[in-house]
Amino acid sequence: GLWRFRAGRRPKCGASLVGYHPLVISFAKTQECLRFINSPGNTVSPEGTEDYVRELAPLLKPRLSRVTPRGNSAFAKQAIFDACDDEHLHYAFDRGDHSPHERLPLAVPSTAS
């Protein structure tokens, strides 16, 4: 039941960006498309994703033992986390911000034994 969000790329033409910025929601293993949302190029892919979590979760949960949305750091948004929590889903989103974890070892005092 692992499904993922993927953001499309806006094609570059000359000095300006044109085209659309699709959001693809698919099963991770089979790449089977669950939703393909073609949004204007002036919006970001995660916009409105929480609505798709709420739409798809009730359809998938009765058929799968575990439903786990995942995505890159663009989808690490509180509204999406809240939608996953509301639907009782585990989720895996890359935060993209590892700086607190990198500082953690420096905050732990070292002891020589």
Secondary structure, DSSP 8 states (H G I E B T S, - for coil): -EEEEEE----EETTEE-SEEEEEEEETTT--EEEEEEEETTS-TTTTHHHHHHHHHHHHTTT-S--EEEE-GGG--HHHHHHHHHTT---EE-----HHHHHHHHHS-----
